[in-house]
Amino acid sequence: MHEITEIYNFSPGPSMIPKKVLLQAKKEFCNWNNKNKSIMEISHRSEEFISVIQEMKKNLKILLNIPDNYEIIFSHGGARGQFSAVPMNLLNNNNIKKNQVDYVNSGYWSNCATQEAMKYCNNINIININKMKHNKIKISSMKDWNINNNSKYLHYCPNETINGIAIYEEPFFSDDIIVVGDFSSTILSQNICIKKYGIIYASSQKNIGPSGVTLIIIRKNLLKNINFYVPSILNYKILVDSNSMFNTPNTFSLYLSNLVIRWLKQLGGISKIEKKNIEKSNMLYNVIDSTDFYINNIDKCNRSRMNIPFRIVDSRLHSLFLIEAEKYRLYSLKGHSILGGIRASLYNAMPLKGVIQLTKFMKIFEKKYG
Ligand code: PMP
């Protein structure tokens, strides 16, 4: 058998899963819980599988400090599914298109959510918050967001995975405003004050586990007036009442997500990982900022700790950078096709030594070609 060489995988998602978790899954792949079968071969309605769901909910509640008046749902269809589910569930039954909603645009994914919501609502107040300041993209402060007080809800994305833009300010709007956050690329990487949100959703393939699960944290009072016409599979009330088992869920992905969440808890929880994430991202930004060879065009206040896009001034060097990086065991650094350049995603499972290796390589590359 070949020895597996350790590589560092900077993929934006699906992304690295902690090695310890993969090894545990490997060990119990054919014989989970001494059942002589795999987790994929038992009923989602069995006591054993329900105990996986219960453990995951319990640990999420502890890790994220989720108040009792919130429900946790595991759903399908990724974050894109929620781009439809949110307006479908929250908008009024009677003349759904007349409802007013606020959509905050900060980059690619918040814009996709806006486009999807337009199918359900004619009255969208689009709030563009990206400004240019000294050639850097800066997000305007929440107090300057042009919010419509009659809106049913406000949707925003605190971490734009493609653009590398983060909003660290937390919502402080009046209690009447239901805030919905797409936390796909930032969930479990930093503390969140859950009670400031009506709904938080996230797809799983970054910090939660493999793809295939969507996490939804929803304030219970929002379950009261769900639009009757929402397809049952997206209906939050039905999903809560069925303990996220209205249909057969992706049991393997749920099982592996449970292992990742257990790993995070054993590591010391969110405050601990947040500190590590700050250390890792600072290390990379410091190397980018220390030279004119690499550029990141986001203002320091809005730089993502999870997804760090950067360019080489001489853009002809990008493809060579990616080829040579692999010789240093650094993978999946290609920027998203709409931006080009390079992007390093530093989710929870990326060890500090991966970032040390990347920054070492960047300095060597600059010396050679700068
Ligand atoms: N929102 C954000 C912030 C994302 O990063 C992504 C995926 N990269 C999505 C939405 C879409 O997620 P999915 O593919 O799971 O629908």
Residues whose N, C-alpha, C, O or C-beta is under 5 A from the ligand:
A	BS01	PMP	G77 G78 A79 R80 G81 W109 N159 T161 D182 S184 S185 S203
